[in-house]
Amino acid sequence: MEDEQKQLVHQIEPFLESEDKSALRELLSKQRNSDIAEVVELVDNEQRRTIFDAMDKPTSAEVLEKVDEATRYELFELLKKEELKSIVSELDPDDAADILSELPEEERAALLESIPPAESAEIKELMSYSEDSAGGIMDTAVISVSEDATVAEAVNKIRSAEIDENFFSVYVVDKNGRFVGDVRLRFLLTRSEGTRIGDLVDPDTIYVTVDMDQEEVRNIFSKNDLIAAPVLENDNKLVGRITADRIIEVAEEEAAEDLYTMAGTDADELDTASVVNAARIRMTWLLPCLIGTGVTALVLMFFYNKFGEGSSIVYTAAILFVPMIAAISGNAGLQTSAIVVSGLATGHLAALSLRQVFAREVRIAVLVALSCGIIGGVACAILLNLKDLESTIKSVRLVFAFGTAMFSAIMVATTLGLFLPFLFRRIHIDPAISSGPLVTTANDSISVAIYMTLTLLLAT
């Protein structure tokens, strides 16, 4: 695929340099819109201008929808208002709503005012839902028939409607417009024309509601192997549908979001091409971490005064193993939180029960903590002996303190890694934050405090 992309770029370059729009138009007409979008992401704004001049409006709309958000941000600046208006008019309402939500509020309002009222009303309705909800990702293009209709009437309605390639079933509503169920296409093809639709309907059709979080919708699709699902308002009124291709996009978005959060940045970084804004977003996360490491330094300074001059050699030896304690306990906690966050994200039943997860993870943590405590203690003894510090301290108490602290720090970090995702989820905060640098930095301060406290009590 990468070779094909490079080949396409090489084919396009001569036409971009010569600005031969006729030849470029002919070449682009033979390409997939997704491939053109990838090329648009690679070239500069002047070449993007040439490409959009060569494409027809439907292709331009598809390409604008498929490019990444940073490129789309630049294209908003590049495209003229009338051009953007005509491109948006070519998009399905749900795609148009997604794209317009990225525009500044004033520009978005002006653009909505300039397009036909029927189109703008549909887009505005979609934009009224949270962008991470079922309502925000649904497609309002649905075909519904009354439960009293016949197969022949349903087929005629399908023939007269504009349907896309993702059409799989007809939704059935009662006389009040409330959702009853769906009828698969195979029944419309195999039953007699006079058959009542209400006799063919599947009343157990799985549906989602407009306010359901998109992550929950994704889990429902995955669990039930759905291709499409109707979207209902709270009064069971049918308002749209969600298809599997949209869920694939949601899964990618959610995975990227969690990855950025765990790395200590934000998905908003993709929305901008400005390195200054990207640096600002990263510093928003790094500054609290910097403060957190300062807290760890304060902890060490506090214990320096507690050890006193007579135990300065013990303090000096203990300091050597602070990075090991912080790193191992932090990583152990990160392993636990990653498992829990993943389970919560995928809707795995074991991850939804705190009792089940606790019973499993605590046993794992005890084994890991014991192993690391013993191995760490042996490593501590060997390193102290190499530096001839052991004879100076005249005790194995520091080694014992280190092993005990390693065990304790891992248990505390694992407990935090277990409980914090559930806590954040309950208070409607992304559980992935529990695997981010903010929490791992706090883990460092806690583990170092445990280590130095045990060293003070056991080795002095």
Secondary structure, 3 states (H helix, E strand, C coil): CHHHHHHHHHHHHHHHHHCCHHHHHHHHCCCCHHHHHHHHHHCCHHHHHHHHHHCCHHHHHHHHHHCCHHHHHHHHHHCCHHHHHHHHHHCCHHHHHHHHCCCCHHHHHHHHHHCCHHHHHHHHHHHCCCCCEHHHHCECCCCEEECCCEHHHHHHHHHHCCCCCCCCEEEEECCCCEEEEEEEHHHHHHCCCCCEHHHCCECCCCCEECCCEHHHHHHHHHHHCCCEEEEECCCCEEEEEEEHHHHHHHHHHHHHHHHHHHHCCCHHHHHCCCHHHHHHHHHHHHHHHHHHHHHHHHHHHHHHHHHCHHHHHHHHHHHCCHHHHHHHHHHHHHHHHHHHHHHHHHCCHHHHCHHHHHHHHHHHHHHHHHHHHHHHHHHHHHHHHHCCCHHHHCCCHHHHHHHHHHHHHHHHHHHHHHHHHHHHHHCCCCHHHHHCHHHHHHHHHHHHHHHHHHHHHHCC
